[in-house]
Structures are given as structure tokens and as C-alpha cells.
Amino acid sequence: MTNPDIAAVFEQVADLLEFQNANAFRVRAYRNAARTIHDLGESAEEIVRDPDRSLTEIEGIGKDLAEKIATLVQTGSLPMLDELLAEIPESVLAILRVPGLGPKKAAALFRELKVATLDELRTACEAHRVRELAGFGAKSEAAILQGLEIASEAGKRILWAEADVHVQAILAQLRSCKAVKIVEAAGSYRRGKETVGDLDFLAVAEDAAAAMDALAGYEGISQVIARGDTKMSVRLSHGLQVDLRVVPEESFGAAWQYFTGSKEHNIVLRGRAKERGLKINEYGVFHGEKSIAGRTEEDVYATLGLPCFPPELREARREFQWADAGQLPMLIEPGDIRGDLHTHSIWTDGLATIEEMASAAKERGLEYIAITDHSKRVAMVGGLDEKRLRAQWQEIDSLNERLRGITILKSVEVDILERGGLDISDEVLAEADWIVASLHYGHNQPREQITRRAIDALENPYVCALGHPTGRMLLARRPYEIDLDAVIKAAGENGKFLELNAHPKRLDLDDVACAAAKDRGVRIVISTDAHRPAGLDVMRYGILQARRGGLTKEDVINTRPWGQVKKLLGRRFSK
């Protein structure tokens, strides 16, 4: 059982307990455990199976939680969850995915209106029955109707980062089969799409049946949907479908290209083949009946006079135009990143000290790290006022005097107020090295108002970048209404940067917006928004998103040494 699988069970337990109005501390314990296991840098299952180790070694995991994790690993189920589901219909969990509908409101809908499914919720909203409940109204009813689409999608797709865990485990399972010579993942996963609806695998095997037997042995499978001579479809325990195709080695490259997609990319490719008197499909490239390519993707593309496109660019946007002009970009790589410019510490809602975050950044080969703890408007996490911010910067100065190999930047994630303006004075901001400005409140304001707030922040002489510019949470919260074109233009006019927040639930900016910023000469900063050392590792998800946007090393500012970044900022520093 993977870490995300265990985390998902604990999140489900927390939701159901909160649905039942259970003790808040008990609910929080399961949510914290879910986050801890999800972000764990090693397999919880391996720890369980290691007689010399104990899960209680993990901070925040006590004896009771450790026993429950062990039960999950050993049996694949949790009796406590089964008991909760016997009391509450499982369909209710889908209601919890509706943005703005927490467990308490979902429980009210269930008790008062007998709503237990998304369809029943839609019907109740359309009949205006929801607005009659205490704590609801016409606006909340309309918001629920709008959020139903997200809730439905969340039941069908998962985050790329979650899909990656399954992909790596399935690849390891298949590669352990002696009959399998080659096996790779394809589909939207390989293209790096931020959410994934199914998983595709291609294999070359001396014995197709043995390869499919290996897949059938993957412990995350709940159902075998179909099995033939060369293709097998299964469903994982959380509903994701997995398809395995066994293909001839001479066709592997063609099949890999075809099943990687995208559909739109392949349509253009077929048209190009037709122009040359060729035919291309999953079996190869053909001149008449003769196969002239198919063993590798490079061969397939070369027969059409094309480079082998990075999978992230295969969306039929601009890749063919770039190829024809000989200008296919050299996409950014993980090793290009020199620093992380958005992280948190225990001064606000982080879970590690500044020194621990800096040491973790150094271990990952970074040269600098910005500690951008929240400012005072975000009071729920102890946001810093001017006095505490200066005290934190004094600590950073002291750490920089004795630490070697890493520079800690005096920074802050300053809040953009609902009325406009920032919640920290310019006098204090002028003393910082790096300022990220973000919207955390007023997400439902009109488009013009939110856009104006963002632009005003970018016009502030001390702000360096706009953090998570659209506020979206994948499969959970829509982006707020914002004129992104106007924001990109303002960033360019003011010499400021836009953040690509690499957290897998955000990936904000999206790939299309990254491409639009690149077109306008606005550089991107890829940041982790890490709240603990392990959070620094999400940088790779941001890199993947940047590659989908066609970004190169030059398009991203934190591929440069800090001295060069300062020059790009074009403002005076107090140091």
C-alpha cells in the first residue's frame, strides 16, 4: 500500500469523524497523520515490514496510528473506516468534494434534506431547498451548483503527483517479471498533465501472459475489467483504470508515441505523414504496405522530418511551428534550479526551523532559500507584524554569519488586502531581500477588483513576485476571477515576476499561462511553498508544469545565482 493510499484512508476517516461532529482534536490527529504519511520521504509499508524499525519513529505518529497503518499495510483495509462507512453512506464522501461544503455542512444536508449523492444535491439546489436551511442561502446554493462540476471531476481524476506513485510502483512490478524486456508509461501521465484520468503502460515481453500476470499481482488492484491476449485493463482500489498493452518490439516506438498522444498532436502527425505519402499508426510508419519505422520514437518522428518532441510539448499548440523554424526550445531541467523563493518556517505555519529549512535546501544542492512566512493579515497562522518580521530577519542575519554553502534571504509572503494595498509598510518591506505578494482573502470579489488588487501589488516598488496568481486548488477550488492577461502585462511593465507554485495541488500558474507570460517576456519563479523540509521536493512538479508551458532555463529566474536575480529585480537593497 502506497503512502498516498494510506493518507487517503486517514483523510477519509477524518472527514467521516467530522461529519459525525466528533472531537476536533481527534479529527485533527487523523488529518495531520494523513499529511505526514503523504509527505514522508520513504515508504511507510517498508518501515512496517522492517523488524528493526517502528512507525513511531516518525514525528506525529503515535502507537495507535502506527497500529492502524500496520493494519492497512497487512490487510489492505481499516476496521475503523469500515465501521464509519456502515453508519454513513459512502456516497456522502462525494459531497465533501464540493468546494465550500465542509463535513459540517454536508452533515446538515444529509440530516435535513436526506441528500446523500451529488445528483441528489443538484436536485435539491435546483429546487431551491438548500437555501431554506440554516447556515445556507441563495448565494451558497449557487456556489454549490457551480462546485458540483469540480466534485464530479475529482471523483474521476487524480493529481499527477498521486498518479506518479502508482506509475512507479506498477513499473517496478512489471520490471520484476523476467518475461518483460521493456515497459514504459504513456498517456497524459507521460505528458505531465496536472491531473490524470487513467494510466497507460506499454510493454515488450517474451510472454504476454506472464506480463499480464505480473500486473494482476499488483496489490492496489480492486478489479480486472478485461483481459485478452495482448491487452489487460484493471481498476485500482480508488477507481483509477490501468491499461497494459504488450506490443512487438519493432512497433514499440510507434506505439509509445501513439499512446502518449495527445490526440490533437497525433492528428497533426497523421496529416504530415499523409503529405509525404506515408501512413502512421500505433504499429509504425508505412510506405504502402512496407514498415519503414516503428522501433523507436526517434525513428518515427525522423521519417516525417521532425525532432522527437519532449512529451510535455505534445499538445498541438506550437511544437510543430517551433520544429519547422528550427526553434524547438531546450526545456528547463530539475538540475537548473539554484534557489527556492517561497518557503515557510515555524515562525508561522511551517513545521521546521529556519535553519532546518536552510540545511534541507543545501542538501538538495540549492544555493539560496527565501523564508517567506505569512504577514499579519493571515492571523490564523500567527502571521508576522512588522516587529516580529524584523526579529525574524535578525535571526536570519545571525544564521547567514555562521552557515556555509547556503544563503537565507530575508523575505515575507505579504498579504494583498481585500481593499487593496499590502499589510506590511513599505518602510519595512524596503529592508527585505525578496517579497512575494499573495491574495489569501476575498476570493469571491468581482473580477475587476481582484485584478486591481494584484496589479496594485505588482506596482509596489518592493514586491518582487505575485504568489500563486489564480488561487486555484486542483480538483478542489476554482481559480478566482482574475484578468490574467492584464496581470501578465502589469508584471512586464513593472519588471516583476509571476510565481509557478509547484505544490501538486496548486501548480499555479498553469501551463497555458506560463506560455503566455513567456510570450510577453515575463519571467517565472518556480517555488515550492514548502512548509517542511520534505516539501522542497515538490519542485519537480513545478518543473514539469514549466516544461508543458515551453519554458527554458532562461525563462525562470531562480535558475540564476542570487546575485544575478538581484540585478534582475532592478531595485535598491538595504544591505
N, C-alpha and C positions, 0 to 999 in steps of 0.2 A: 504494500500500500504506500503510495507516494505521500510526500509532505502536504501538497495541496489537497489530496483526498482526506487526510486526517484533519487538516484545517477546516475543510468544508463541513465535516461532521460536527466539529465543535461550534462552528458558526450556526449550523442548523439547530443544535442544542440550545445555544444562546437565544436565537430567535424564538424558539418554542417556549423557553422558560419566560422570556419577556412577554410573550403572547399570553402566558398564564399569570402575568403580574407577579412573578417570582421575585425574591430578594435581589436588589440591584447589584450587590456585591457578588452574588453567585453568578449572575448574568455576565458581569464584567470579567470574572475569572475565566469563563469559557471563551469570551471574545479575545482576551489577552493571550490565552493559550493558543488560540487559532492563529493569531498574528505571529506569535513566537515560533510555532512549528512551520508556518508558511515561509518565514524568512530564515529558517535555520539553514546554515551553510552545509549541512550534511544530512544524510538520510536518517530519519527517526527510526525507520524499520531496521537499519543496520545496527543502530545503537541497541534496540530491543534484542536483537539476535546475538549481540556480543556479550558473552557471560562476564566479561571483565568491566562492563560499563553499566551505567544506570541513567535513565532519563532524568532523574532528579539532579543530575549534574547541570542540567540546563536551567538557567535563571528563570524563575517564574513557574517552573513545573514541579509541583509537589508530589507526594506519594499517591494521592487519589487520582490526579490527572495522569501520572505515569502509568498507573494500573489500567486506566481506560485506554491509553494509547497502545499499551501492550495487548489489550483485548482486541482492539481494532486490527492490529498487525497480525495477530494469531488467528482470528476468526473471521475478519472482514466485516464485522458488524459490532454494534454497541447496544447492549440491552437497555441502557437508559434512553437512548434515542428511540428504540422500538416501543418502549413504554409511553413516551411522549406522543409518538405518532398514533398510538392506539387511542389516545384521548383527543387528538386534534387531527382532522383530515389533512393528508399530505398536500392536497391541492391548495390549502391555505398558504403554503410557503410561496406559491407563485405570486400571491397578493403582496407579500412582503417585498417583492422586487419592484413594485410600483414606486417611482420616486416620490418622496414626501409621505409615504404611508409606512410609518414605523409599526412595530408589533402592537403597540397600544391601540392605535387607530384601526389596524387590521382586526384586532380582537373585538373592537366596538362594532365594526361592520359584520363580523361573524355572529356576535351575540344578538345584535339588534335587528339586522336585516337578513340573517341566515346566509350571508354571502360567503361562499367557500371556493369559488373559482374565478378566473379572470373574466370569463363570459358572463357569469352572474353579476360581477362587479360592473361590467359595462352596461348591462341591462338596468341595474339599479341607478346608475348615473344618468342614463338616458331618460329614465322615468322620473328623474329629479327626486328620488327617495333619499339619496345620500345627504343632500343639503339640509334635510329636516333633522338630522342627528346633531346632538350637542357636540360642539367642537369642530363641526364641518360648516360648509356654506356653499354658495353658488360658485365662488372662486375656487375653492378646494375641489369641488365636484368637477369643474372644467379642467383643473390641473391633473386630476386622476385620469380623466378621459385621455388627455394628452400623453400621460405617462404609461398608459396601457401598452402602447406600441413598444416602448423600451422594455417593459416587463416581459412581453411575449418574446422579444428578440433575445433577452437574457436567458430564456429557457432553451434557446436553440444554439447559441454560440458561446464560446468561452474566450477569455483573453489569450493572446498569443503566448504570453509567459506561462500560463497554465497548460496550454497545448504542448509547449516545448518539453515539459516534464514527461508527459505521456510519450511524446515522439522519441525522446532519448531512451526511455525505458523499453519501448517496443523495438527500437533499432537494436538495442543490446540483446533483447530476447531473440530476435531473428538472426543476429550475427553469431549467436551462440550455437545455431544449428549448423552442423557440418555440411549439409547439403546446399546451403546458401552461399553463393560466391560473391554476389553484390546485392546490397539493399540500400535504398535511399528514400527519403521522404519527398513528397511532391506537393502539388496543390497550393492553396492560399497560404498554408503554413510556410512553405519554402519561399514564397514571395514576401513573407514578412508582414502580412496584413495584421492589423492590430487586434482583430478578433477572428476566430476560426470556427467554421461550422461543421467540419468533418476533417478526417485525416486520410491521406492517400500515401500508400507505400508501393514501391516497385522493386521487384527482386529478380535476380537471375539465379536459378537453382538447378542443381543436377536432378533433384527430385522435388517436383512442385508440391506433392502431397506432404512431404516432410516439412517444407517451409510453412504450409498452412497449419500443420500440426503444432509447429512452434508458436505461431500466432495464437492458436486456440489455447495454448498453455499460459498465456499472459493472464495474470491473476486479476487484472482490472476488468475483465470481460464479464458482462452480465447475460449476453445473448448472442448466439450465432444466427445471423439473419439469413445468410445463404452461403453455400459452398459448392464450387464447381471444380473443373479440372485445373483451371489456372487463375481463378479469382475467388476471393473469400471476403465476405462482409460481416463484421461483428459490431456489437454495440457495447460501449463501456458502461460502467455502473452509473455514471451521471448522465448518460444519454448520448454521448458523442459517438458517431458512427466512424468506423475504421474500415477502409478498403485495402486489400492486398492483391496486387496483380503480379503474377510470375510471367516474365516475358523472355524471349530468346535473347541471348547476349548480343547478337548482331542488330537487334532492334532496341536495345536498352536506351541509347541516347535519344532516339526519336520518341520513345515512349515517355522518357523523363521530361523531355521538352514539352510534349503534348499535354501530359497530365499535370505539369506545373502551371500551364496556362500563362496569362489569363485567356479566357475565351476570346476577348477582343484582340489581344496580341496574336493569337493563333489565326484569327480571321485575316488579319493583315498579312501574316506569313503565308497563308494559303494563296492569297491574291498575288503575292510576289512570286511564288512558285509557278503559278499559272502563267504569269507574264513570261517566264523563262521556258515554258513548255514542259514544266515538271508538275508532279503531284506529291504532296506531303501529307502524311498522316502519322498515327502512332506506331506504324510499322517501319517507317523510313521515308526517304525521298526517292521518288521513282521517275525514271525517264522511260515512258511507256510502261512495260512490264518489268523493266530491269531496275533493281535497287541500286542506287549509287551512293547512299549514305544512310546511317542509322545507328552505328555502333556508339558514337559519342555525340553529345550536343554540339561540340565544336564543328564536327563534320557536317551536321545537319545545317547549321547556320552558314557555314562556309560555302556550301553548294549554292546558296542564294546570295552570295557576295556580302554577307553580314558578319559582324563580330558576334561572339557568344555573349549575349546580353546578361548582365547581372540579374538574377531572378527578381530582385526588388523593383527593377525598372520595367518589367514585362506587363504593362497595363495599357499599351496602345495610347500613350499620351504623347511623349516626344522622343521616345527612344529611337524610332526609325528615322526621324528628322535629324537627330544627332548623328546617327550612324552614317547617313547619306552625306553629311557635311564633314565627316571625319572628326567629330567633336564629342564623341561619347565620353561623359565625364568620368574621371578617376574618383570613384565614390570614397567617402570617408571611411576609415577603418577604426576599430576599437583602440588600436595602439597609437592613434594620432592624438588622443586626448591628453592634455598636460595638467588640467586642473578641474575642480568641481566648484561651481559658483553658486550653489544653493543647497545648504545643509543646515541641520538643527542640532542643538545640544540640550543638556538637562537644564539650561537656563530657562527654557520654555517647555516645549512638548517633546523634546528629544529624549533618548534613553541612554545617552553616553556623555561623558565629559568632553570638553573641547579638546583636551589632549588625546583622549581615546579616539576621537574622530580624526584628528590630525595624524595620529600614528597609523590608523587604518588606511588613510589616504596614501601615506608614504609607502606602506606595504604593497599597495596596488600600483605603485610606480608614478603617482601623481606628484607634482612639484608644488602645488598650492591648493588651498581649500578655503572657501568663504563660509564662515559661520553666520548664517542669515536667520537668526532667531526672530520670532514674531515681535512686532511692536505692540504698543499698549492697547490699541483698539481690540486686539484679539485677546480679550481679558480671560476667556475661559481656559486658556493655557498659560496664563501668567505672562502675557505679553509685556515687553520691556518698555518702561518710560525712559525719558532722557537720562535720568540719574543712573538707573540700572544699566542702561546701554553703555554709558561711559565706564561704568565699573567693569563690565564685561570686556570692553576694549583694553582696559588696563591689564586684565588677566592675559589677554591675547598678546599684548606687548611683552609681558614677562615670559610667556611661553616661547615667543619668537626669539628671545635673547638666549634661551638655552637649548631649543630644539634645532636639529641639523637635518638638512635634506628635505624640509617641507616649510612653506611659508603659510601662515594663517592670516587671512585678510579680515580686517575689522569691517564688519558688514551688518546688514539688517534686512529682513523682509518687511518693508514698511507698508502699512495698510493704506489703500486708497479709500478715503472716506465716502460714505453714501452721498454726502452733499458736495463732494469734490474736494480736492486737496489731499494732503498727507497728514498722518497723525504724529509725525515727528518733525520738529522745527528744522528749518534749513540750516540754522546755526550749528546744530548737532550733526546733521547729515553731511555738512561740509568737512567733518573730521573723519569720515569713513573712507575706506578703500573702494568699497563696492556696495551698491544699493539696488536691491530688487524691489519693485513696487508691484503689489498684487491686490486684487479685489477678493475679499472674503465675505462681504455682506452686500445686501441689495441686489442679489442676482436677478430678481424679478422686475427690476426697474425697466422703463422703456428703452428701446434700442439707442435713441439719441442721447439719453442720459448716461447710460453705461459707456457708450463710445466716447462721450465728452470727458468722463472721469479718467478713462485710460489715456486719452490724448493729453489731458492736462498733466498727468503723471509723467508722460514722456517728455513734456516740455519743461519739467522741472530740471534745473541745471545739474542737480546732484544725482538724479536717478540714472542708473546705467541700463537696466533692462526691465521689461514687463514680464512678470511671472505668470505661468500657466494662463495664457491670454484669453482663453474662451471659457475657462472654468468647468469644462466637461469632466464627467467621470464615466468611463466606458461601461456600457450596459447598466448604468445606474442613474446618471443625471445628464440631461441635455446641456449643450453649451448655452450660456446666456446669450441674449440678443445683443450682438455687437457688430458694428460695421468694420470687419477685419481689413478691408481694403483701405479704409481711412486710417486705421491704426498702423498698418504697414507703411503707408505714406508718411504719417507723422513720425514714425521711428526713423525713416530715411532722412527726413528733413532735419531732424534733431540729432542725428548721429548716434542713435540709441540702438539697442539690440532687443530681440524677441526671444523668449525662452522656449525651448522644446523640453518640457518637463518629462523626464524619462521614466517616471513611475508607470508601471504597466497598466494601472487603472486610469491614468491620465493621457499620456502620450499627446500632450497638448503643448505645441501646435500639432495639427495633423499633417500628413504628407503633402496634401494639396496646398495648404497654407505655407508650408516650408518652401515649396517650389515658387509660390507667388512672391515670398519675401526675397528669394534668390534673384528673381527676375528684376526686382526693384533695387537690388544692391544692398538689401538689409541683411546684416549678418545675424546668425542664430547662435545662441549659447545653449548647449545641451547640458542640463543639470539633473541631479538625481533626486533632490528634495529629500535626501536621506535623513532619517531620524535615529539611526543606529549604524554601527559600522557595516553590517551586512547590507544595509540599504544602498551603500555606494556601488554595489554590484549591479544595480538596475541600469547603470549607464549603457549597457549593451542594448537594451531595448530602445533607448533613445537613438543610438547609432543606427539601428535597424530602420527606425522611422525616418531618420535623416536621409538614409540611402534611398528609401522609397521616394523621397522628395527630390532626389537628384543632387543632394548636397555633397560637396567636396570638402577636403581639409581646409581650403581657403574660405569657404562659406561659413565656417564655425569658428568663433573667436577663441574658445578655450582649447584649441589645438596649438595655441601660441604660448610662449613663456609669458609670465605675468608682466614683465617689463614691456613687452610689445602690446599686451592688452591695455595697459595704462596709456600708451601712446594713442591707441585707437579711441579711447574714451575722450580724449581731447579736452580734459578739464584739469584744473589745478588741484593738487593734493596737499593736504595739510602737512604731510611728513616732509 
